[in-house]
């Protein structure tokens, strides 16, 4: 790291103090244009860990060092505090103040300044951290609720936005029958529609609360392993199959074929997501009960687990049973707990269990640690339940809305195609037969020269708009719900099936509806009728 280089003798980049402050200032300065880091979520998890660790009466050096090793987006700030204190021989109160002065993130800056004041006053770290954890958790839950309310309003606005831009495109296409507006004008409206819809997706993406749901460990749960194995096969197969079917038959058939191929990947992701939600909900009960039992009888975690009623753990019963068997078999406890976390596949379980086990094995208060880790798991689980109310409502609305918008767009397009074809037929007959009685005494050659739109352009334009609406209507409910990234394939499969069925079926429906009208026009265009 750069900070170590600056502390080496002979460095010409300034004094050690200025180098440390500069390094702290550069930490986490860059913010993603598309998605910010989960700073609030990481800060709550970090404070929960520190508060539990402080009950073990570890020194300040170990407190900051172990906190910096968590790997969260906020861990770097505490690592800078630790490095400044160790390398510059400052006390931790002064180090917190120096790093806070060089930090732009307001929440972290305020926390470090308060921590500096607490350390200077002689207040015990466990008291300060317990108070700050409770406050930060409450602030995060309130901010989460505000984000959900904002997300609810933006999803409502997104529905109105998609209806509006689709109607604009339909009206612009109909206007081609009235006046020759030109291809450039229609393409400009299409580009505007794409830009507005993409902007709506981006706003929803930025408004949705940021929280990782699946852990980043190499070992995954059984469902996740199956999902990744199936994805490696079905996603390429779906792309190749969809392209082949589209070339041989039609684009609509290609979309349906690709959707059927990729749907199992998204279905497995949804199953795993539901399983994680159930385990996260029951995790709080497990940690709270185990911590209370271990603290009450003063025994080890393995012995305390024998007194836990495993039937009360619901979705975690089998996992806890396997954990208990491994611990009783004499396997190293760290490996047993790591395996337990890996089998759940949950990031919340990873953070909560790390807080529980890492601090208990260092001699922390089991009762307090169990309460803190279970409170963190419970709060996050309850907030996710509130998010489901918004995301599921939006998903149930977007699926039929997508079908209706695509159906209206393609229906109007096919009506215009039928009408344009008949206009061309009438015009051709009028050019061949100059008898005015063949067209009712009206000279149609000058009137229809510009009124018949390009059929190829109409169908190509409608196809491009359909594919774009399929993409944006897939992405918006996925980012609203959050969770595993592979869930997007089920949304994509549903939207692609609706789009493909509409592309294949609506031309036949319109052709059947206007068959009699088409036959009447052809008879009239062929010559005058005799009564």
Secondary structure, 3 states (H helix, E strand, C coil): CHHHHHCCCCCCCCCHHHHHHHHHHHCCCCCCCCCCCCHHHHHHHHHHHHHHHHCCCCCHHHHHHHHHCCCCCCHHHHHHHHHHHHHCCCCHHHHHHHHHHCCCCHHHHHHHHHHHHHHHHCCCHHHHHHHHHHHHHHHHHHHHHHHHHHHHHHHHHHHHHHHHHHHHHHHHHHHHHHCCCCHHHHHHHHHHHHHHHHHHHHHHHHHCCCCCCECCCCCCCHHHHHHHHHHHHHHHHHHHHHHHHHHHCCHHHHHHHHHHHHHHHHHHHHHHHHHHHHHHHHHHHHHHHHHHHHHHHCCCHHHHHHCCCHHHHHHHHHHHHHHHHHHHCCCCHHHHHHHHHHHHCEHHHHHHHHHHHHHHCCCCCHHHHHHHHHHHHHHHHHHHHHHHHHHHHHHHHHHHHHHHHHHHHHHHHHHHHHHHHHHHHHHHHHHHCCCHHHHCCCCCCCCCCCCCCCHHHHHHHHHHHHHHHHHHHHHHHHHHHCCCHHHHHHHHHHHHHHHHHHHHHHHHHHHHHCHHHHHHHHHHHHCCCCC
